[in-house]
Amino acid sequence: MPRVSIQKGFSGAEKYLSASGGNHDVEYVEKLSEQPDPSVVELIPAEAIRDFNVFPLSCQNDTIRLALSNPDQIATLDKYRVLSSMDVIPVLMPADEIKALIERTLSRETKKAAEQQAGVLANEVEKLRSVLARKAPVEVVNSIIAAAVKTRATDIHFDPQEEALRVRYRIDGILYDIISLPRNVEPGVISRLKILCNMDITNTRTPQDGHFTIDVADRTSDLRVATVPTYFGEKLVLRFIGRGNIVKGLGELGMDPADQKAIERFIKRKGGMLLVTGPMGSGKTTTLYGVLNRLNVLTENIVTIEDPVEFQLSGVNQIQVNPLSDLGYTRVLRGALRLDIDTLMVGEIRDDESAHIAVRAAVTGHRVLSTMHTNNALETITAMRHMGIKSFMIASGLNVVIAQRLVRTNCNHCKEQYDPSKELLDELKLPESAGPFFRSKGCPHCNETGFFGRSGLFEVLKVDEEMRSRITAGVPVDEIARMAADRKMKFILERGAQKVATGITTAEEVLRAVGA
């Protein structure tokens, strides 16, 4: 029987532990005498606290006292070491008391409205086939858009093939074949889409851009449209802009509470630059809007320069660039800085000139938010140096760099335990003892994919004074990386490992998203 130090004299502890063997010196707590520290609770992801019925009680010297409801959980402490990046001391507590702590401390989670629906993709495809039999272009287009809305698609692709026009939806970042339209339907469908966004229907040889708004599926959808000629005809891509015009908080996007605090500190200061980096489709713009949403628009003059404006924010001055009207990024950026700006968001730093202007704005007292295309946070410093920005300007202007990826999350309706291969776990530097691990087998709810929704992996570089001096001195990025690791910065792969240990996603999905 484990040796138990019983707090508050509760003699029920030995009975509670009698089913377990081992040589652990385990503390037993019947009930907490005081309210837990919220900052300690944040050290373990809320999903893991709820799913595994554990609770962080206190933290000292990089060690967490973690309440467990079952002595067998002592064998899985590696999971919580991975999740918290700290040593863990187990404390046994009755399961009902842990549940009560969770309900009192964590906000009650409500399922997303979309997740409460049954899977609809198969039903929508059948409806499209029935509409297709009538071959009315207006009805076919409306039905394709309506089905995309109902299935949470973010993009619709019309791909001309030799014998058909293939229609695909991008759902949770992955393209899925939906239906093939006969070639005799194609001209009417393409013309209908071009008419909706005021394109030239006679021009089939050069790329065109446009947008339109349409009321389908009991909602108004704003779509951006791009065409390009291909060997078998014109390819069109429709992208939904600002789905629901809802800007998520950083916590909803999957950012760790400690990293959120770094963003909050940046928001409270005057001047400086925050950059979000990552490949196309990694959610950079959504993160920028999440930061913007935290600013006080009543006392701040906030201007954004975007291509296109993807969300409408009340009280924010949003400018859409238009090179055809001589409103390119650089020209608009120069003009915007004469508007007594507090916060400037530049949708993307695209060239050396716009990078120099943005950095100068950050150094001269403006709060600047923007994006760049780099693989990780530290590569951003290298990229800025290659753009010709002097090291002392980078050090003076740069405050926070966020690198991110999006991973698909396990469907909660069909999630089951599984054992990833040792090779996969080794790539994530995850011990097998950090299990159990989970994946979803596929069900009608997730359209048989095993995934429903996405979550962010965030790598947040906080530039402190010592790091500024190193950047100014022009030290290699590898040295800055070692310094960041010493300050317990978590890199993207580590964040991915934590999501796997929590059961949010799979090892395979993290490695796919990170490109490892």
C-alpha positions in Angstrom: 0.0 0.0 0.0 1.3 3.5 -0.8 2.5 5.5 2.1 0.0 8.4 2.6 0.3 11.6 4.4 -3.3 12.5 5.2 -4.2 16.2 5.5 -6.9 17.4 7.9 -7.0 14.0 9.6 -9.4 12.2 7.2 -9.2 8.5 7.9 -11.0 7.5 4.7 -7.8 7.9 2.7 -6.5 4.4 3.3 -9.8 2.9 2.2 -9.7 5.1 -0.8 -6.2 3.9 -1.8 -6.5 0.2 -0.7 -7.0 -1.0 -4.3 -3.6 0.3 -5.4 -0.2 -1.0 -4.8 3.2 0.7 -5.1 5.9 2.5 -3.2 4.9 6.1 -3.8 4.7 8.5 -1.0 1.4 10.1 -2.0 -0.3 13.0 -0.3 -4.1 12.7 0.1 -6.3 15.7 0.4 -10.0 15.3 1.2 -11.0 18.9 0.4 -9.3 22.2 -0.4 -9.4 24.8 2.4 -9.0 27.8 0.0 -9.8 28.8 -3.6 -7.2 27.6 -6.1 -5.0 30.2 -7.8 -6.3 30.9 -11.3 -2.8 31.3 -12.7 -1.9 27.8 -11.5 -5.0 26.3 -13.1 -3.9 27.8 -16.5 -0.7 25.6 -16.4 -2.7 22.6 -17.6 -5.0 22.9 -20.6 -8.7 23.0 -19.7 -9.4 20.1 -22.1 -7.0 17.8 -20.2 -8.4 18.9 -16.8 -11.9 18.1 -17.9 -11.2 14.9 -19.9 -8.9 13.3 -17.4 -10.5 14.7 -14.2 -7.3 16.2 -12.8 -6.7 19.6 -11.2 -3.6 21.7 -10.6 -3.5 22.8 -6.9 -0.3 24.9 -6.6 3.0 25.6 -8.2 6.4 26.3 -6.7 9.9 26.2 -8.1 8.7 24.8 -11.5 6.8 22.0 -9.8 3.0 21.5 -9.8 1.0 19.7 -7.2 -1.6 17.9 -9.3 -4.8 16.4 -7.9 -5.6 13.0 -9.3 -8.8 11.0 -8.6 -7.3 7.5 -9.3 -4.0 6.1 -8.0 -3.5 4.4 -11.4 -3.1 7.9 -12.9 0.3 8.2 -11.1 1.7 6.1 -13.9 0.7 8.8 -16.4 2.4 11.7 -14.8 4.6 12.2 -17.9 1.5 13.4 -19.7 1.2 16.3 -17.3 4.9 17.0 -17.4 4.6 17.4 -21.2 1.5 19.6 -20.8 2.9 21.9 -18.2 6.7 21.7 -19.0 7.1 21.3 -15.2 7.8 18.5 -12.7 4.6 17.1 -11.2 3.8 15.9 -7.6 0.7 13.7 -7.5 -1.9 14.5 -4.8 -4.9 12.1 -4.5 -8.3 13.6 -4.0 -11.8 12.2 -4.3 -13.2 12.3 -7.8 -16.3 14.2 -6.8 -14.2 16.9 -5.2 -12.1 17.3 -8.3 -15.2 17.6 -10.4 -16.6 20.2 -8.1 -13.3 22.2 -8.4 -13.5 22.0 -12.2 -17.1 23.2 -12.3 -16.4 26.1 -9.9 -13.1 27.2 -11.6 -13.4 26.6 -15.3 -16.0 28.3 -17.4 -18.7 25.9 -18.4 -17.9 24.8 -22.0 -20.7 24.9 -24.5 -20.4 23.0 -27.7 -20.1 25.0 -30.9 -23.4 25.3 -32.6 -22.0 23.7 -35.7 -20.8 20.7 -33.6 -24.4 20.1 -32.3 -25.5 19.3 -35.9 -25.4 15.9 -37.5 -23.0 15.5 -40.4 -24.6 17.0 -43.4 -22.1 16.5 -46.3 -23.6 13.3 -47.7 -27.2 14.7 -47.5 -26.1 18.0 -49.3 -24.4 16.0 -52.1 -27.6 14.1 -52.7 -29.5 17.4 -52.8 -27.0 18.8 -55.3 -27.5 15.7 -57.6 -31.3 16.2 -57.6 -30.8 19.9 -58.4 -28.4 19.1 -61.2 -31.0 17.0 -62.9 -32.9 20.2 -63.6 -29.7 21.9 -64.9 -30.8 25.5 -64.1 -27.6 27.4 -63.6 -29.0 29.8 -61.1 -30.4 27.0 -59.0 -27.2 24.9 -59.3 -25.0 27.8 -58.2 -27.3 28.7 -55.2 -27.4 25.0 -54.1 -23.6 24.6 -54.3 -23.1 27.8 -52.1 -25.9 26.7 -49.7 -24.3 23.3 -49.2 -20.9 24.9 -48.6 -22.4 27.1 -45.9 -24.0 24.1 -44.2 -20.9 22.0 -44.3 -18.5 24.7 -42.9 -16.6 25.0 -46.1 -14.3 28.0 -46.4 -13.6 27.8 -50.1 -15.4 26.4 -53.2 -13.3 25.2 -56.2 -14.6 24.8 -59.7 -12.0 22.7 -61.6 -12.5 22.2 -65.3 -11.6 18.6 -66.4 -11.6 17.0 -69.8 -15.1 15.5 -69.3 -16.6 17.3 -66.3 -16.5 20.4 -64.1 -15.3 19.2 -60.7 -16.6 20.9 -57.6 -14.6 20.7 -54.4 -15.0 22.2 -50.9 -12.2 23.1 -48.5 -13.3 22.0 -45.0 -11.0 22.3 -42.0 -8.1 23.1 -44.4 -8.5 20.0 -46.6 -10.1 19.8 -50.1 -12.9 17.3 -50.6 -14.5 16.2 -53.9 -18.1 17.0 -53.8 -19.7 16.5 -57.2 -18.8 16.6 -61.0 -21.0 18.7 -63.2 -21.4 17.7 -66.9 -19.5 19.8 -69.4 -22.8 21.0 -70.9 -23.7 22.6 -67.5 -20.3 24.3 -67.1 -20.9 27.4 -69.3 -24.1 28.4 -67.6 -22.6 27.9 -64.1 -19.4 29.9 -64.9 -21.3 32.7 -66.5 -23.7 32.9 -63.6 -20.8 33.3 -61.1 -19.2 35.9 -63.3 -22.4 37.9 -63.6 -22.8 37.8 -59.8 -19.5 39.5 -59.3 -19.6 41.9 -62.4 -16.9 40.1 -64.3 -16.6 40.2 -68.1 -18.2 37.0 -69.2 -16.7 37.2 -72.7 -13.1 37.3 -71.2 -11.9 33.7 -70.8 -8.2 34.2 -71.5 -7.0 36.4 -68.6 -7.4 36.1 -64.8 -10.2 38.1 -63.2 -11.1 39.0 -59.6 -14.4 40.0 -58.0 -16.8 39.5 -55.2 -20.5 39.3 -54.5 -23.0 38.9 -51.6 -25.8 36.3 -51.7 -28.5 35.2 -49.4 -28.6 31.4 -49.2 -29.2 28.9 -46.4 -30.9 31.6 -44.2 -27.8 33.7 -44.1 -25.9 36.4 -46.1 -22.6 35.2 -47.5 -19.9 37.5 -48.9 -17.7 35.7 -51.4 -14.4 36.7 -53.1 -14.0 35.2 -56.5 -10.9 34.6 -58.6 -10.6 33.0 -62.1 -7.7 31.8 -64.1 -7.6 30.1 -67.5 -6.5 26.5 -67.6 -6.0 23.9 -70.3 -9.6 22.7 -70.1 -11.3 26.0 -69.3 -11.6 28.6 -66.6 -11.0 27.6 -63.0 -12.9 29.6 -60.3 -12.3 29.7 -56.6 -14.9 31.2 -54.3 -13.7 32.1 -50.8 -16.1 33.0 -48.0 -15.0 36.3 -46.4 -15.5 36.9 -42.7 -17.7 33.8 -41.9 -20.3 35.3 -39.7 -18.1 38.4 -39.1 -17.1 36.7 -35.8 -13.7 37.5 -34.4 -12.5 34.9 -32.0 -10.5 35.5 -28.9 -6.9 34.1 -28.7 -7.9 31.5 -26.2 -10.6 30.2 -28.6 -8.0 29.9 -31.3 -6.0 27.6 -29.1 -3.3 29.9 -27.7 -1.7 29.0 -24.3 -2.7 31.4 -21.5 1.0 32.3 -20.9 1.4 33.4 -24.5 -1.9 35.4 -24.3 -0.4 37.4 -21.4 2.6 38.3 -23.7 0.1 39.7 -26.2 -1.8 41.6 -23.5 1.5 43.2 -22.4 2.1 44.3 -26.0 -1.4 45.8 -26.3 -0.9 47.9 -23.1 2.3 49.6 -24.4 2.6 52.4 -26.8 4.6 51.7 -30.0 6.3 48.5 -31.1 5.6 45.8 -33.6 3.8 42.4 -33.4 4.3 40.1 -36.4 2.4 36.9 -37.2 4.1 34.4 -39.4 3.3 31.2 -41.1 2.4 29.7 -44.5 -0.8 30.5 -46.5 -3.9 29.3 -44.8 -2.4 29.1 -41.3 -4.8 31.6 -39.8 -2.5 34.6 -39.5 -5.3 37.2 -40.3 -7.7 35.6 -37.8 -5.0 36.0 -35.1 -4.4 39.6 -36.1 -8.1 40.3 -35.8 -8.1 38.6 -32.4 -5.4 41.0 -31.2 -7.2 44.0 -32.7 -10.4 43.0 -31.0 -8.6 43.4 -27.6 -7.9 47.1 -28.3 -10.2 49.9 -27.1 -11.6 51.4 -30.2 -13.2 54.3 -28.3 -9.8 55.8 -27.2 -7.6 54.5 -30.0 -7.4 55.5 -33.6 -7.0 52.1 -35.4 -6.4 51.9 -39.1 -6.0 48.6 -41.1 -4.6 48.2 -44.6 -5.9 44.9 -46.1 -6.3 43.0 -49.3 -9.1 42.3 -49.0 -11.0 43.4 -45.8 -12.0 40.0 -44.4 -13.9 41.0 -41.2 -15.7 44.2 -40.5 -14.8 45.6 -37.1 -17.0 48.4 -35.6 -15.0 51.6 -34.9 -12.0 50.5 -36.9 -10.9 52.4 -40.1 -10.4 49.7 -42.6 -8.8 50.4 -46.0 -8.8 47.9 -48.9 -5.9 48.2 -51.3 -6.6 48.5 -55.0 -3.5 48.6 -57.3 -5.8 49.5 -60.2 -6.7 52.7 -58.5 -3.1 53.4 -57.5 -3.9 52.3 -53.9 -1.0 49.8 -53.4 0.2 48.8 -50.0 3.2 51.1 -49.9 1.3 54.2 -51.0 -1.6 53.6 -48.6 0.8 52.9 -45.8 2.6 56.2 -46.3 -0.7 58.1 -46.4 -2.1 56.3 -43.3 0.8 57.3 -41.2 -0.3 61.0 -41.5 -3.7 60.2 -39.8 -2.6 60.4 -36.2 -2.7 56.7 -35.8 -2.4 54.8 -32.5 -2.5 51.3 -34.0 -1.8 50.3 -37.6 -2.5 46.8 -39.0 -0.9 46.0 -42.3 -2.4 42.8 -43.8 1.0 41.7 -45.1 4.6 43.0 -45.4 5.2 42.2 -49.0 8.4 44.0 -50.0 11.4 45.8 -48.6 9.9 49.3 -48.8 6.7 48.4 -46.9 8.9 46.6 -44.3 11.0 49.7 -43.7 8.0 51.9 -43.4 6.3 49.6 -40.9 9.4 49.3 -38.8 9.9 53.1 -38.7 6.3 53.5 -37.6 6.9 51.0 -34.8 10.0 52.8 -33.6 8.3 56.2 -33.7 5.5 55.4 -31.3 2.9 53.6 -33.4 1.6 50.1 -32.5 2.1 48.0 -35.6 0.5 44.6 -36.4 1.3 42.7 -39.6 2.1 39.3 -41.1 5.1 37.7 -42.9 5.7 34.4 -44.6 8.4 32.6 -42.6 8.5 29.0 -41.2 9.0 30.0 -37.6 9.3 33.0 -35.3 13.1 33.2 -35.3 13.4 33.1 -39.0 11.5 36.4 -39.0 14.6 38.2 -37.7 16.6 36.7 -40.6 14.0 37.7 -43.1 14.0 41.3 -41.8 17.8 41.5 -42.0 17.6 40.2 -45.6 15.1 43.0 -46.4 17.9 45.5 -45.5 16.5 46.6 -42.2 19.4 47.4 -39.8 19.7 45.2 -36.8 19.3 48.1 -34.3 16.0 49.0 -36.0 14.7 45.5 -35.7 15.7 45.4 -32.1 14.1 48.8 -31.4 10.8 48.0 -33.2 10.1 44.3 -32.8 8.3 43.2 -29.6 6.5 40.0 -30.3 6.6 37.4 -33.1 3.9 34.7 -33.4 4.5 31.8 -35.6 1.5 29.5 -36.1 0.0 26.5 -37.8 -3.6 25.0 -37.8 -4.2 21.4 -36.9 -7.5 19.6 -37.4 -9.1 18.5 -34.1 -10.5 15.1 -33.2 -14.2 14.7 -33.6 -15.6 14.3 -30.1 -18.4 12.0 -31.3 -16.1 9.2 -32.5 -12.9 9.7 -30.5 -11.2 6.6 -29.3 -7.9 5.6 -27.7 -5.0 4.5 -30.0 -1.3 3.9 -29.9 0.8 6.0 -32.2 4.0 4.4 -33.5 7.2 5.0 -31.6 8.7 6.7 -34.6 5.9 9.3 -34.6 6.2 9.9 -30.8 10.0 10.2 -31.2 9.5 12.9 -33.8 7.4 14.9 -31.3 9.7 14.0 -28.5 6.8 12.5 -26.6 7.3 9.5 -24.3 4.9 6.6 -24.6 4.0 7.2 -20.9 2.5 10.6 -21.9 -0.6 8.6 -23.1 -3.3 7.7 -23.5 -3.5 9.2 -27.0 -6.7 9.6 -29.0 -7.9 9.8 -32.6 -11.3 9.7 -34.1 -12.4 6.8 -36.4 -14.9 8.8 -38.5 -18.7 9.1 -38.2 -21.6 10.9 -39.9 -21.0 13.9 -37.7 -17.5 14.6 -39.0 -18.3 13.4 -42.6 -16.3 10.2 -41.8 -13.1 12.2 -41.7 -12.4 11.8 -38.0 -11.9 15.6 -37.6 -14.2 18.5 -36.7 -12.8 22.0 -36.6 -9.3 23.3 -36.2 -7.0 24.6 -33.4 -3.9 26.7 -33.5 -0.3 25.8 -32.7 1.4 29.0 -31.6 5.1 29.8 -31.1 5.5 33.1 -29.4 8.8 34.9 -29.3 8.9 37.7 -26.7 11.8 40.2 -27.4 13.2 41.3 -24.0 16.1 43.7 -23.3 18.9 41.2 -23.4 17.5 39.7 -26.6 17.4 43.3 -28.1 21.1 43.7 -27.3 22.0 40.5 -29.0 19.9 41.4 -32.1 21.6 44.8 -32.3 25.0 43.1 -32.1 24.0 41.0 -35.1 24.4 37.6 -33.4 23.2 34.5 -35.4 19.6 33.5 -35.0 20.7 30.1 -33.5 22.1 31.9 -30.5 18.9 33.9 -30.1 17.0 30.6 -30.3 19.1 29.1 -27.5 18.3 32.2 -25.4 14.6 31.9 -26.1 14.7 28.2 -25.1 16.4 29.1 -21.8 13.5 31.5 -21.2 11.1 28.5 -21.6 9.8 29.6 -25.0 7.7 26.7 -26.5 8.3 26.0 -30.2 5.6 24.9 -32.6 6.5 21.2 -32.4 6.3 21.3 -28.6 2.9 22.9 -28.7 1.8 20.2 -31.2 3.1 17.5 -28.8 1.0 19.1 -26.0 -2.1 19.0 -28.2 -1.5 15.3 -28.9 -1.0 14.5 -25.2 -4.2 16.4 -24.4 -6.2 14.4 -26.9 -7.1 17.4 -29.0 -5.5 16.0 -32.2 -3.2 13.2 -33.4 0.5 12.9 -33.8 0.1 12.3 -37.6 -2.0 15.5 -37.9 0.6 17.6 -36.1 3.5 16.4 -38.2 1.4 17.0 -41.4 0.6 20.6 -40.3 4.1 21.4 -39.2 5.7 19.8 -42.2 8.1 17.7 -40.1 
